[in-house]
Amino acid sequence: MKLVATLYLSVDPPDAEVLIDGTPIGRPRRTYRLFFEPGMHMVRARARGREEALQSLDARAGAETKMTIQLPRAAVSSADEAAPAGVAKKAATEPHEATTSAQAPAASASWPGTLRIGGVALTTSTATAGAVFLLRAHVVHSNLREANGVRRAQGWAPDACRAASAPVSCAEIQGQTKERDLLATLGKVSLAASAVFGIATTASFFTEVAVFGGAPATGGVRLVPVTTGERAGVLLEGAW
């Protein structure tokens, strides 16, 4: 080994990468035993968060040299220190700014919407109830009509239930008739109430415009009760 030079190298921190003449020498460790051809060589060490270190080596054949490289921690500039503080300060103030900039809705802007929601709920529920009552009355009426056809086929007179000696089944027929009439009445009343609630809900839009001025905050709504011989309901159009 007299034709080469020997270098005993110690590095701190031990995870620093060592490069000889710009070429990495392998896995980082604390100490190395390296061999050089005679001549000038550059020993370089680098690690994250540390300043790089660079030393020259004048390698002579047969000579043994000891070298220690210690990487100081990288200095943080004042500008870098100020930047995170500025960002943190801005982040801390942004929620406050967002909170203060968001104004609480005025009472005049909130209560019409609440009334509309309640009006739509009442309109829908009463219309649904009215539809159920009318459909039930239609079913009872259909049963009575079918039963009446069967009785006539059996020879019943039209005024059989009004006679003094009316059959016992007439009481059941009268009960079904009263049930039909009651259900029909409840259905009509419910639909009428649904129409009233719907009109009141629609009028709330015009009231908001007349009292507070400008267009209402939400879109208009149109409620149209729909009733046929077999079904009943309410048609809602628009947004609230």
Biotite code that builds the C-alpha atoms (Angstrom):
import biotite.structure as struc

atoms = struc.array([
    struc.Atom([0.000, 0.000, 0.000], chain_id="A", res_id=1, res_name="MET", atom_name="CA", element="C"),
    struc.Atom([3.006, 2.289, -0.270], chain_id="A", res_id=2, res_name="LYS", atom_name="CA", element="C"),
    struc.Atom([1.793, 3.505, -3.680], chain_id="A", res_id=3, res_name="LEU", atom_name="CA", element="C"),
    struc.Atom([-1.453, 4.973, -2.260], chain_id="A", res_id=4, res_name="VAL", atom_name="CA", element="C"),
    struc.Atom([-2.362, 7.402, 0.503], chain_id="A", res_id=5, res_name="ALA", atom_name="CA", element="C"),
    struc.Atom([-4.627, 6.444, 3.419], chain_id="A", res_id=6, res_name="THR", atom_name="CA", element="C"),
    struc.Atom([-7.230, 8.751, 4.973], chain_id="A", res_id=7, res_name="LEU", atom_name="CA", element="C"),
    struc.Atom([-8.948, 8.126, 8.320], chain_id="A", res_id=8, res_name="TYR", atom_name="CA", element="C"),
    struc.Atom([-12.066, 10.259, 8.145], chain_id="A", res_id=9, res_name="LEU", atom_name="CA", element="C"),
    struc.Atom([-14.455, 11.087, 10.998], chain_id="A", res_id=10, res_name="SER", atom_name="CA", element="C"),
    struc.Atom([-17.807, 12.772, 10.240], chain_id="A", res_id=11, res_name="VAL", atom_name="CA", element="C"),
    struc.Atom([-20.343, 14.452, 12.527], chain_id="A", res_id=12, res_name="ASP", atom_name="CA", element="C"),
    struc.Atom([-23.268, 13.933, 12.233], chain_id="A", res_id=13, res_name="PRO", atom_name="CA", element="C"),
    struc.Atom([-22.852, 10.277, 11.268], chain_id="A", res_id=14, res_name="PRO", atom_name="CA", element="C"),
    struc.Atom([-25.765, 10.377, 8.787], chain_id="A", res_id=15, res_name="ASP", atom_name="CA", element="C"),
    struc.Atom([-24.004, 12.948, 6.612], chain_id="A", res_id=16, res_name="ALA", atom_name="CA", element="C"),
    struc.Atom([-23.321, 12.004, 3.017], chain_id="A", res_id=17, res_name="GLU", atom_name="CA", element="C"),
    struc.Atom([-19.646, 12.006, 2.040], chain_id="A", res_id=18, res_name="VAL", atom_name="CA", element="C"),
    struc.Atom([-18.448, 12.730, -1.506], chain_id="A", res_id=19, res_name="LEU", atom_name="CA", element="C"),
    struc.Atom([-14.906, 12.339, -2.771], chain_id="A", res_id=20, res_name="ILE", atom_name="CA", element="C"),
    struc.Atom([-14.166, 14.461, -5.812], chain_id="A", res_id=21, res_name="ASP", atom_name="CA", element="C"),
    struc.Atom([-17.955, 14.857, -6.296], chain_id="A", res_id=22, res_name="GLY", atom_name="CA", element="C"),
    struc.Atom([-18.769, 11.119, -6.097], chain_id="A", res_id=23, res_name="THR", atom_name="CA", element="C"),
    struc.Atom([-20.690, 9.611, -3.111], chain_id="A", res_id=24, res_name="PRO", atom_name="CA", element="C"),
    struc.Atom([-18.685, 6.892, -1.391], chain_id="A", res_id=25, res_name="ILE", atom_name="CA", element="C"),
    struc.Atom([-21.601, 4.795, -0.051], chain_id="A", res_id=26, res_name="GLY", atom_name="CA", element="C"),
    struc.Atom([-23.773, 4.441, 3.021], chain_id="A", res_id=27, res_name="ARG", atom_name="CA", element="C"),
    struc.Atom([-23.170, 7.166, 5.632], chain_id="A", res_id=28, res_name="PRO", atom_name="CA", element="C"),
    struc.Atom([-21.329, 6.252, 8.818], chain_id="A", res_id=29, res_name="ARG", atom_name="CA", element="C"),
    struc.Atom([-19.256, 7.992, 11.465], chain_id="A", res_id=30, res_name="ARG", atom_name="CA", element="C"),
    struc.Atom([-15.748, 6.843, 10.466], chain_id="A", res_id=31, res_name="THR", atom_name="CA", element="C"),
    struc.Atom([-14.132, 5.827, 7.199], chain_id="A", res_id=32, res_name="TYR", atom_name="CA", element="C"),
    struc.Atom([-10.844, 4.349, 6.037], chain_id="A", res_id=33, res_name="ARG", atom_name="CA", element="C"),
    struc.Atom([-10.223, 5.548, 2.506], chain_id="A", res_id=34, res_name="LEU", atom_name="CA", element="C"),
    struc.Atom([-7.418, 5.058, 0.006], chain_id="A", res_id=35, res_name="PHE", atom_name="CA", element="C"),
    struc.Atom([-6.350, 7.671, -2.547], chain_id="A", res_id=36, res_name="PHE", atom_name="CA", element="C"),
    struc.Atom([-4.047, 7.904, -5.468], chain_id="A", res_id=37, res_name="GLU", atom_name="CA", element="C"),
    struc.Atom([-1.391, 10.540, -4.953], chain_id="A", res_id=38, res_name="PRO", atom_name="CA", element="C"),
    struc.Atom([-2.556, 14.033, -5.794], chain_id="A", res_id=39, res_name="GLY", atom_name="CA", element="C"),
    struc.Atom([-5.088, 16.642, -4.732], chain_id="A", res_id=40, res_name="MET", atom_name="CA", element="C"),
    struc.Atom([-8.573, 15.482, -3.787], chain_id="A", res_id=41, res_name="HIS", atom_name="CA", element="C"),
    struc.Atom([-11.705, 17.196, -2.441], chain_id="A", res_id=42, res_name="MET", atom_name="CA", element="C"),
    struc.Atom([-13.597, 15.720, 0.511], chain_id="A", res_id=43, res_name="VAL", atom_name="CA", element="C"),
    struc.Atom([-17.150, 17.014, 0.877], chain_id="A", res_id=44, res_name="ARG", atom_name="CA", element="C"),
    struc.Atom([-19.859, 16.266, 3.463], chain_id="A", res_id=45, res_name="ALA", atom_name="CA", element="C"),
    struc.Atom([-23.517, 17.331, 3.524], chain_id="A", res_id=46, res_name="ARG", atom_name="CA", element="C"),
    struc.Atom([-26.609, 16.612, 5.623], chain_id="A", res_id=47, res_name="ALA", atom_name="CA", element="C"),
    struc.Atom([-30.127, 17.976, 5.898], chain_id="A", res_id=48, res_name="ARG", atom_name="CA", element="C"),
    struc.Atom([-30.388, 20.939, 8.252], chain_id="A", res_id=49, res_name="GLY", atom_name="CA", element="C"),
    struc.Atom([-26.565, 21.356, 8.278], chain_id="A", res_id=50, res_name="ARG", atom_name="CA", element="C"),
    struc.Atom([-24.120, 23.510, 6.420], chain_id="A", res_id=51, res_name="GLU", atom_name="CA", element="C"),
    struc.Atom([-21.932, 21.735, 3.918], chain_id="A", res_id=52, res_name="GLU", atom_name="CA", element="C"),
    struc.Atom([-18.241, 21.223, 4.673], chain_id="A", res_id=53, res_name="ALA", atom_name="CA", element="C"),
    struc.Atom([-15.439, 20.955, 2.144], chain_id="A", res_id=54, res_name="LEU", atom_name="CA", element="C"),
    struc.Atom([-11.796, 20.090, 2.770], chain_id="A", res_id=55, res_name="GLN", atom_name="CA", element="C"),
    struc.Atom([-8.917, 19.430, 0.412], chain_id="A", res_id=56, res_name="SER", atom_name="CA", element="C"),
    struc.Atom([-6.559, 16.490, 0.743], chain_id="A", res_id=57, res_name="LEU", atom_name="CA", element="C"),
    struc.Atom([-3.003, 16.427, -0.595], chain_id="A", res_id=58, res_name="ASP", atom_name="CA", element="C"),
    struc.Atom([-2.559, 12.682, -0.877], chain_id="A", res_id=59, res_name="ALA", atom_name="CA", element="C"),
    struc.Atom([1.000, 11.381, -0.929], chain_id="A", res_id=60, res_name="ARG", atom_name="CA", element="C"),
    struc.Atom([2.010, 7.822, -1.603], chain_id="A", res_id=61, res_name="ALA", atom_name="CA", element="C"),
    struc.Atom([2.451, 5.806, 1.611], chain_id="A", res_id=62, res_name="GLY", atom_name="CA", element="C"),
    struc.Atom([1.180, 8.673, 3.835], chain_id="A", res_id=63, res_name="ALA", atom_name="CA", element="C"),
    struc.Atom([-1.603, 8.283, 6.407], chain_id="A", res_id=64, res_name="GLU", atom_name="CA", element="C"),
    struc.Atom([-3.800, 11.284, 7.160], chain_id="A", res_id=65, res_name="THR", atom_name="CA", element="C"),
    struc.Atom([-6.516, 11.876, 9.761], chain_id="A", res_id=66, res_name="LYS", atom_name="CA", element="C"),
    struc.Atom([-9.370, 14.257, 9.000], chain_id="A", res_id=67, res_name="MET", atom_name="CA", element="C"),
    struc.Atom([-12.419, 15.312, 10.993], chain_id="A", res_id=68, res_name="THR", atom_name="CA", element="C"),
    struc.Atom([-15.410, 17.018, 9.380], chain_id="A", res_id=69, res_name="ILE", atom_name="CA", element="C"),
    struc.Atom([-18.089, 18.528, 11.613], chain_id="A", res_id=70, res_name="GLN", atom_name="CA", element="C"),
    struc.Atom([-21.154, 20.036, 9.970], chain_id="A", res_id=71, res_name="LEU", atom_name="CA", element="C"),
    struc.Atom([-22.577, 23.039, 11.849], chain_id="A", res_id=72, res_name="PRO", atom_name="CA", element="C"),
    struc.Atom([-26.302, 23.519, 11.975], chain_id="A", res_id=73, res_name="ARG", atom_name="CA", element="C"),
    struc.Atom([-27.656, 25.679, 9.179], chain_id="A", res_id=74, res_name="ALA", atom_name="CA", element="C"),
    struc.Atom([-28.283, 29.281, 10.229], chain_id="A", res_id=75, res_name="ALA", atom_name="CA", element="C"),
    struc.Atom([-31.850, 30.565, 9.822], chain_id="A", res_id=76, res_name="VAL", atom_name="CA", element="C"),
    struc.Atom([-31.995, 34.008, 8.276], chain_id="A", res_id=77, res_name="SER", atom_name="CA", element="C"),
    struc.Atom([-34.083, 36.729, 9.875], chain_id="A", res_id=78, res_name="SER", atom_name="CA", element="C"),
    struc.Atom([-36.263, 36.842, 6.774], chain_id="A", res_id=79, res_name="ALA", atom_name="CA", element="C"),
    struc.Atom([-37.039, 33.119, 7.080], chain_id="A", res_id=80, res_name="ASP", atom_name="CA", element="C"),
    struc.Atom([-37.820, 33.525, 10.758], chain_id="A", res_id=81, res_name="GLU", atom_name="CA", element="C"),
    struc.Atom([-40.154, 36.427, 10.093], chain_id="A", res_id=82, res_name="ALA", atom_name="CA", element="C"),
    struc.Atom([-42.050, 34.661, 7.314], chain_id="A", res_id=83, res_name="ALA", atom_name="CA", element="C"),
    struc.Atom([-43.620, 31.878, 9.426], chain_id="A", res_id=84, res_name="PRO", atom_name="CA", element="C"),
    struc.Atom([-44.530, 34.384, 12.114], chain_id="A", res_id=85, res_name="ALA", atom_name="CA", element="C"),
    struc.Atom([-46.246, 36.561, 9.530], chain_id="A", res_id=86, res_name="GLY", atom_name="CA", element="C"),
    struc.Atom([-48.100, 33.585, 8.093], chain_id="A", res_id=87, res_name="VAL", atom_name="CA", element="C"),
    struc.Atom([-49.132, 32.452, 11.560], chain_id="A", res_id=88, res_name="ALA", atom_name="CA", element="C"),
    struc.Atom([-50.307, 35.934, 12.441], chain_id="A", res_id=89, res_name="LYS", atom_name="CA", element="C"),
    struc.Atom([-52.330, 36.145, 9.257], chain_id="A", res_id=90, res_name="LYS", atom_name="CA", element="C"),
    struc.Atom([-53.820, 32.699, 9.832], chain_id="A", res_id=91, res_name="ALA", atom_name="CA", element="C"),
    struc.Atom([-54.731, 33.698, 13.372], chain_id="A", res_id=92, res_name="ALA", atom_name="CA", element="C"),
    struc.Atom([-56.455, 36.873, 12.268], chain_id="A", res_id=93, res_name="THR", atom_name="CA", element="C"),
    struc.Atom([-58.285, 35.466, 9.261], chain_id="A", res_id=94, res_name="GLU", atom_name="CA", element="C"),
    struc.Atom([-60.934, 33.538, 11.271], chain_id="A", res_id=95, res_name="PRO", atom_name="CA", element="C"),
    struc.Atom([-61.627, 36.658, 13.307], chain_id="A", res_id=96, res_name="HIS", atom_name="CA", element="C"),
    struc.Atom([-61.971, 38.735, 10.170], chain_id="A", res_id=97, res_name="GLU", atom_name="CA", element="C"),
    struc.Atom([-64.297, 36.164, 8.658], chain_id="A", res_id=98, res_name="ALA", atom_name="CA", element="C"),
    struc.Atom([-66.359, 36.127, 11.830], chain_id="A", res_id=99, res_name="THR", atom_name="CA", element="C"),
    struc.Atom([-66.664, 39.877, 12.065], chain_id="A", res_id=100, res_name="THR", atom_name="CA", element="C"),
    struc.Atom([-67.429, 40.289, 8.385], chain_id="A", res_id=101, res_name="SER", atom_name="CA", element="C"),
    struc.Atom([-70.331, 37.836, 8.476], chain_id="A", res_id=102, res_name="ALA", atom_name="CA", element="C"),
    struc.Atom([-73.302, 39.813, 9.658], chain_id="A", res_id=103, res_name="GLN", atom_name="CA", element="C"),
    struc.Atom([-76.144, 38.082, 11.464], chain_id="A", res_id=104, res_name="ALA", atom_name="CA", element="C"),
    struc.Atom([-79.276, 37.987, 9.351], chain_id="A", res_id=105, res_name="PRO", atom_name="CA", element="C"),
    struc.Atom([-81.842, 40.572, 10.279], chain_id="A", res_id=106, res_name="ALA", atom_name="CA", element="C"),
    struc.Atom([-85.056, 39.449, 11.950], chain_id="A", res_id=107, res_name="ALA", atom_name="CA", element="C"),
    struc.Atom([-87.030, 40.838, 9.039], chain_id="A", res_id=108, res_name="SER", atom_name="CA", element="C"),
    struc.Atom([-85.107, 38.537, 6.678], chain_id="A", res_id=109, res_name="ALA", atom_name="CA", element="C"),
    struc.Atom([-85.511, 35.367, 8.743], chain_id="A", res_id=110, res_name="SER", atom_name="CA", element="C"),
    struc.Atom([-89.107, 35.274, 9.948], chain_id="A", res_id=111, res_name="TRP", atom_name="CA", element="C"),
    struc.Atom([-90.798, 35.312, 6.496], chain_id="A", res_id=112, res_name="PRO", atom_name="CA", element="C"),
    struc.Atom([-88.795, 32.266, 5.498], chain_id="A", res_id=113, res_name="GLY", atom_name="CA", element="C"),
    struc.Atom([-89.749, 30.502, 8.738], chain_id="A", res_id=114, res_name="THR", atom_name="CA", element="C"),
    struc.Atom([-93.418, 31.286, 8.175], chain_id="A", res_id=115, res_name="LEU", atom_name="CA", element="C"),
    struc.Atom([-93.199, 30.034, 4.609], chain_id="A", res_id=116, res_name="ARG", atom_name="CA", element="C"),
    struc.Atom([-91.715, 26.731, 5.716], chain_id="A", res_id=117, res_name="ILE", atom_name="CA", element="C"),
    struc.Atom([-94.493, 26.337, 8.278], chain_id="A", res_id=118, res_name="GLY", atom_name="CA", element="C"),
    struc.Atom([-97.097, 27.344, 5.701], chain_id="A", res_id=119, res_name="GLY", atom_name="CA", element="C"),
    struc.Atom([-95.812, 24.820, 3.184], chain_id="A", res_id=120, res_name="VAL", atom_name="CA", element="C"),
    struc.Atom([-95.789, 22.104, 5.865], chain_id="A", res_id=121, res_name="ALA", atom_name="CA", element="C"),
    struc.Atom([-99.383, 22.890, 6.878], chain_id="A", res_id=122, res_name="LEU", atom_name="CA", element="C"),
    struc.Atom([-100.496, 23.087, 3.250], chain_id="A", res_id=123, res_name="THR", atom_name="CA", element="C"),
    struc.Atom([-98.940, 19.745, 2.436], chain_id="A", res_id=124, res_name="THR", atom_name="CA", element="C"),
    struc.Atom([-100.225, 17.967, 5.554], chain_id="A", res_id=125, res_name="SER", atom_name="CA", element="C"),
    struc.Atom([-103.808, 19.228, 5.224], chain_id="A", res_id=126, res_name="THR", atom_name="CA", element="C"),
    struc.Atom([-103.847, 18.478, 1.502], chain_id="A", res_id=127, res_name="ALA", atom_name="CA", element="C"),
    struc.Atom([-102.579, 14.965, 2.193], chain_id="A", res_id=128, res_name="THR", atom_name="CA", element="C"),
    struc.Atom([-105.205, 14.437, 4.901], chain_id="A", res_id=129, res_name="ALA", atom_name="CA", element="C"),
    struc.Atom([-107.929, 15.742, 2.608], chain_id="A", res_id=130, res_name="GLY", atom_name="CA", element="C"),
    struc.Atom([-106.824, 13.391, -0.166], chain_id="A", res_id=131, res_name="ALA", atom_name="CA", element="C"),
    struc.Atom([-106.889, 10.432, 2.218], chain_id="A", res_id=132, res_name="VAL", atom_name="CA", element="C"),
    struc.Atom([-110.383, 11.302, 3.485], chain_id="A", res_id=133, res_name="PHE", atom_name="CA", element="C"),
    struc.Atom([-111.780, 11.745, -0.039], chain_id="A", res_id=134, res_name="LEU", atom_name="CA", element="C"),
    struc.Atom([-110.198, 8.538, -1.289], chain_id="A", res_id=135, res_name="LEU", atom_name="CA", element="C"),
    struc.Atom([-111.609, 6.651, 1.701], chain_id="A", res_id=136, res_name="ARG", atom_name="CA", element="C"),
    struc.Atom([-115.059, 8.182, 1.060], chain_id="A", res_id=137, res_name="ALA", atom_name="CA", element="C"),
    struc.Atom([-114.790, 7.102, -2.583], chain_id="A", res_id=138, res_name="HIS", atom_name="CA", element="C"),
    struc.Atom([-114.016, 3.527, -1.518], chain_id="A", res_id=139, res_name="VAL", atom_name="CA", element="C"),
    struc.Atom([-116.995, 3.418, 0.858], chain_id="A", res_id=140, res_name="VAL", atom_name="CA", element="C"),
    struc.Atom([-119.227, 4.929, -1.841], chain_id="A", res_id=141, res_name="HIS", atom_name="CA", element="C"),
    struc.Atom([-118.062, 2.303, -4.336], chain_id="A", res_id=142, res_name="SER", atom_name="CA", element="C"),
    struc.Atom([-118.830, -0.473, -1.835], chain_id="A", res_id=143, res_name="ASN", atom_name="CA", element="C"),
    struc.Atom([-122.291, 0.952, -1.215], chain_id="A", res_id=144, res_name="LEU", atom_name="CA", element="C"),
    struc.Atom([-122.975, 1.200, -4.942], chain_id="A", res_id=145, res_name="ARG", atom_name="CA", element="C"),
    struc.Atom([-121.906, -2.379, -5.565], chain_id="A", res_id=146, res_name="GLU", atom_name="CA", element="C"),
    struc.Atom([-123.937, -3.636, -2.618], chain_id="A", res_id=147, res_name="ALA", atom_name="CA", element="C"),
    struc.Atom([-126.955, -1.661, -3.840], chain_id="A", res_id=148, res_name="ASN", atom_name="CA", element="C"),
    struc.Atom([-126.664, -3.318, -7.260], chain_id="A", res_id=149, res_name="GLY", atom_name="CA", element="C"),
    struc.Atom([-126.589, -6.754, -5.620], chain_id="A", res_id=150, res_name="VAL", atom_name="CA", element="C"),
    struc.Atom([-129.646, -5.939, -3.501], chain_id="A", res_id=151, res_name="ARG", atom_name="CA", element="C"),
    struc.Atom([-131.623, -4.731, -6.501], chain_id="A", res_id=152, res_name="ARG", atom_name="CA", element="C"),
    struc.Atom([-130.742, -7.927, -8.321], chain_id="A", res_id=153, res_name="ALA", atom_name="CA", element="C"),
    struc.Atom([-132.153, -9.787, -5.326], chain_id="A", res_id=154, res_name="GLN", atom_name="CA", element="C"),
    struc.Atom([-135.452, -7.876, -5.612], chain_id="A", res_id=155, res_name="GLY", atom_name="CA", element="C"),
    struc.Atom([-134.987, -5.097, -3.058], chain_id="A", res_id=156, res_name="TRP", atom_name="CA", element="C"),
    struc.Atom([-137.261, -2.106, -3.533], chain_id="A", res_id=157, res_name="ALA", atom_name="CA", element="C"),
    struc.Atom([-135.616, 1.349, -3.605], chain_id="A", res_id=158, res_name="PRO", atom_name="CA", element="C"),
    struc.Atom([-137.462, 2.399, -0.429], chain_id="A", res_id=159, res_name="ASP", atom_name="CA", element="C"),
    struc.Atom([-136.993, -0.897, 1.433], chain_id="A", res_id=160, res_name="ALA", atom_name="CA", element="C"),
    struc.Atom([-134.918, 0.694, 4.202], chain_id="A", res_id=161, res_name="CYS", atom_name="CA", element="C"),
    struc.Atom([-137.556, 3.421, 4.756], chain_id="A", res_id=162, res_name="ARG", atom_name="CA", element="C"),
    struc.Atom([-140.331, 0.931, 5.425], chain_id="A", res_id=163, res_name="ALA", atom_name="CA", element="C"),
    struc.Atom([-141.476, 0.127, 8.951], chain_id="A", res_id=164, res_name="ALA", atom_name="CA", element="C"),
    struc.Atom([-140.316, -3.478, 8.616], chain_id="A", res_id=165, res_name="SER", atom_name="CA", element="C"),
    struc.Atom([-136.855, -2.591, 7.226], chain_id="A", res_id=166, res_name="ALA", atom_name="CA", element="C"),
    struc.Atom([-134.319, -5.447, 7.083], chain_id="A", res_id=167, res_name="PRO", atom_name="CA", element="C"),
    struc.Atom([-131.628, -5.610, 9.753], chain_id="A", res_id=168, res_name="VAL", atom_name="CA", element="C"),
    struc.Atom([-128.923, -4.963, 7.135], chain_id="A", res_id=169, res_name="SER", atom_name="CA", element="C"),
    struc.Atom([-130.366, -1.465, 6.597], chain_id="A", res_id=170, res_name="CYS", atom_name="CA", element="C"),
    struc.Atom([-128.672, -0.306, 9.820], chain_id="A", res_id=171, res_name="ALA", atom_name="CA", element="C"),
    struc.Atom([-125.312, -1.317, 8.385], chain_id="A", res_id=172, res_name="GLU", atom_name="CA", element="C"),
    struc.Atom([-126.115, 0.473, 5.138], chain_id="A", res_id=173, res_name="ILE", atom_name="CA", element="C"),
    struc.Atom([-127.029, 3.646, 6.998], chain_id="A", res_id=174, res_name="GLN", atom_name="CA", element="C"),
    struc.Atom([-123.797, 3.433, 9.031], chain_id="A", res_id=175, res_name="GLY", atom_name="CA", element="C"),
    struc.Atom([-121.748, 3.149, 5.854], chain_id="A", res_id=176, res_name="GLN", atom_name="CA", element="C"),
    struc.Atom([-123.636, 6.058, 4.322], chain_id="A", res_id=177, res_name="THR", atom_name="CA", element="C"),
    struc.Atom([-122.895, 8.254, 7.337], chain_id="A", res_id=178, res_name="LYS", atom_name="CA", element="C"),
    struc.Atom([-119.237, 7.194, 7.255], chain_id="A", res_id=179, res_name="GLU", atom_name="CA", element="C"),
    struc.Atom([-119.033, 8.115, 3.557], chain_id="A", res_id=180, res_name="ARG", atom_name="CA", element="C"),
    struc.Atom([-120.623, 11.518, 4.131], chain_id="A", res_id=181, res_name="ASP", atom_name="CA", element="C"),
    struc.Atom([-118.351, 12.233, 7.124], chain_id="A", res_id=182, res_name="LEU", atom_name="CA", element="C"),
    struc.Atom([-115.216, 11.278, 5.226], chain_id="A", res_id=183, res_name="LEU", atom_name="CA", element="C"),
    struc.Atom([-116.261, 13.390, 2.252], chain_id="A", res_id=184, res_name="ALA", atom_name="CA", element="C"),
    struc.Atom([-116.908, 16.367, 4.522], chain_id="A", res_id=185, res_name="THR", atom_name="CA", element="C"),
    struc.Atom([-113.553, 15.987, 6.278], chain_id="A", res_id=186, res_name="LEU", atom_name="CA", element="C"),
    struc.Atom([-111.815, 15.721, 2.934], chain_id="A", res_id=187, res_name="GLY", atom_name="CA", element="C"),
    struc.Atom([-113.419, 18.887, 1.598], chain_id="A", res_id=188, res_name="LYS", atom_name="CA", element="C"),
    struc.Atom([-112.686, 20.807, 4.797], chain_id="A", res_id=189, res_name="VAL", atom_name="CA", element="C"),
    struc.Atom([-109.055, 19.654, 4.762], chain_id="A", res_id=190, res_name="SER", atom_name="CA", element="C"),
    struc.Atom([-108.617, 20.702, 1.148], chain_id="A", res_id=191, res_name="LEU", atom_name="CA", element="C"),
    struc.Atom([-110.227, 24.046, 1.881], chain_id="A", res_id=192, res_name="ALA", atom_name="CA", element="C"),
    struc.Atom([-107.831, 24.562, 4.800], chain_id="A", res_id=193, res_name="ALA", atom_name="CA", element="C"),
    struc.Atom([-104.929, 23.536, 2.550], chain_id="A", res_id=194, res_name="SER", atom_name="CA", element="C"),
    struc.Atom([-105.997, 26.161, 0.017], chain_id="A", res_id=195, res_name="ALA", atom_name="CA", element="C"),
    struc.Atom([-106.151, 28.815, 2.760], chain_id="A", res_id=196, res_name="VAL", atom_name="CA", element="C"),
    struc.Atom([-102.677, 27.923, 4.019], chain_id="A", res_id=197, res_name="PHE", atom_name="CA", element="C"),
    struc.Atom([-101.373, 27.921, 0.463], chain_id="A", res_id=198, res_name="GLY", atom_name="CA", element="C"),
    struc.Atom([-102.822, 31.352, -0.259], chain_id="A", res_id=199, res_name="ILE", atom_name="CA", element="C"),
    struc.Atom([-101.396, 32.712, 3.003], chain_id="A", res_id=200, res_name="ALA", atom_name="CA", element="C"),
    struc.Atom([-97.970, 31.284, 2.159], chain_id="A", res_id=201, res_name="THR", atom_name="CA", element="C"),
    struc.Atom([-98.072, 32.820, -1.290], chain_id="A", res_id=202, res_name="THR", atom_name="CA", element="C"),
    struc.Atom([-99.206, 36.147, 0.160], chain_id="A", res_id=203, res_name="ALA", atom_name="CA", element="C"),
    struc.Atom([-96.166, 36.188, 2.445], chain_id="A", res_id=204, res_name="SER", atom_name="CA", element="C"),
    struc.Atom([-93.984, 36.867, -0.601], chain_id="A", res_id=205, res_name="PHE", atom_name="CA", element="C"),
    struc.Atom([-95.990, 39.955, -1.510], chain_id="A", res_id=206, res_name="PHE", atom_name="CA", element="C"),
    struc.Atom([-96.070, 41.060, 2.127], chain_id="A", res_id=207, res_name="THR", atom_name="CA", element="C"),
    struc.Atom([-92.290, 40.926, 2.311], chain_id="A", res_id=208, res_name="GLU", atom_name="CA", element="C"),
    struc.Atom([-92.002, 43.055, -0.801], chain_id="A", res_id=209, res_name="VAL", atom_name="CA", element="C"),
    struc.Atom([-94.588, 45.582, 0.438], chain_id="A", res_id=210, res_name="ALA", atom_name="CA", element="C"),
    struc.Atom([-93.183, 45.894, 3.969], chain_id="A", res_id=211, res_name="VAL", atom_name="CA", element="C"),
    struc.Atom([-89.446, 45.573, 3.473], chain_id="A", res_id=212, res_name="PHE", atom_name="CA", element="C"),
    struc.Atom([-89.146, 46.594, -0.157], chain_id="A", res_id=213, res_name="GLY", atom_name="CA", element="C"),
    struc.Atom([-87.273, 44.874, -2.944], chain_id="A", res_id=214, res_name="GLY", atom_name="CA", element="C"),
    struc.Atom([-87.632, 41.312, -4.093], chain_id="A", res_id=215, res_name="ALA", atom_name="CA", element="C"),
    struc.Atom([-87.998, 38.521, -1.527], chain_id="A", res_id=216, res_name="PRO", atom_name="CA", element="C"),
    struc.Atom([-84.859, 36.651, -0.637], chain_id="A", res_id=217, res_name="ALA", atom_name="CA", element="C"),
    struc.Atom([-86.185, 33.384, -2.007], chain_id="A", res_id=218, res_name="THR", atom_name="CA", element="C"),
    struc.Atom([-88.182, 32.394, -5.072], chain_id="A", res_id=219, res_name="GLY", atom_name="CA", element="C"),
    struc.Atom([-91.956, 32.412, -5.306], chain_id="A", res_id=220, res_name="GLY", atom_name="CA", element="C"),
    struc.Atom([-94.225, 29.453, -4.685], chain_id="A", res_id=221, res_name="VAL", atom_name="CA", element="C"),
    struc.Atom([-97.562, 28.623, -6.238], chain_id="A", res_id=222, res_name="ARG", atom_name="CA", element="C"),
    struc.Atom([-99.953, 26.164, -4.606], chain_id="A", res_id=223, res_name="LEU", atom_name="CA", element="C"),
    struc.Atom([-102.886, 24.775, -6.553], chain_id="A", res_id=224, res_name="VAL", atom_name="CA", element="C"),
    struc.Atom([-105.309, 22.304, -4.880], chain_id="A", res_id=225, res_name="PRO", atom_name="CA", element="C"),
    struc.Atom([-106.263, 19.527, -7.300], chain_id="A", res_id=226, res_name="VAL", atom_name="CA", element="C"),
    struc.Atom([-109.370, 17.384, -6.810], chain_id="A", res_id=227, res_name="THR", atom_name="CA", element="C"),
    struc.Atom([-110.919, 14.777, -9.119], chain_id="A", res_id=228, res_name="THR", atom_name="CA", element="C"),
    struc.Atom([-113.530, 12.118, -8.682], chain_id="A", res_id=229, res_name="GLY", atom_name="CA", element="C"),
    struc.Atom([-110.899, 9.590, -7.630], chain_id="A", res_id=230, res_name="GLU", atom_name="CA", element="C"),
    struc.Atom([-108.065, 11.564, -6.032], chain_id="A", res_id=231, res_name="ARG", atom_name="CA", element="C"),
    struc.Atom([-107.202, 14.874, -4.423], chain_id="A", res_id=232, res_name="ALA", atom_name="CA", element="C"),
    struc.Atom([-104.006, 16.742, -3.607], chain_id="A", res_id=233, res_name="GLY", atom_name="CA", element="C"),
    struc.Atom([-102.115, 19.986, -3.939], chain_id="A", res_id=234, res_name="VAL", atom_name="CA", element="C"),
    struc.Atom([-99.705, 21.136, -6.639], chain_id="A", res_id=235, res_name="LEU", atom_name="CA", element="C"),
    struc.Atom([-96.721, 23.195, -5.471], chain_id="A", res_id=236, res_name="LEU", atom_name="CA", element="C"),
    struc.Atom([-94.630, 25.119, -7.966], chain_id="A", res_id=237, res_name="GLU", atom_name="CA", element="C"),
    struc.Atom([-91.592, 27.325, -7.336], chain_id="A", res_id=238, res_name="GLY", atom_name="CA", element="C"),
    struc.Atom([-89.032, 27.549, -4.558], chain_id="A", res_id=239, res_name="ALA", atom_name="CA", element="C"),
    struc.Atom([-89.057, 28.893, -1.031], chain_id="A", res_id=240, res_name="TRP", atom_name="CA", element="C"),
])
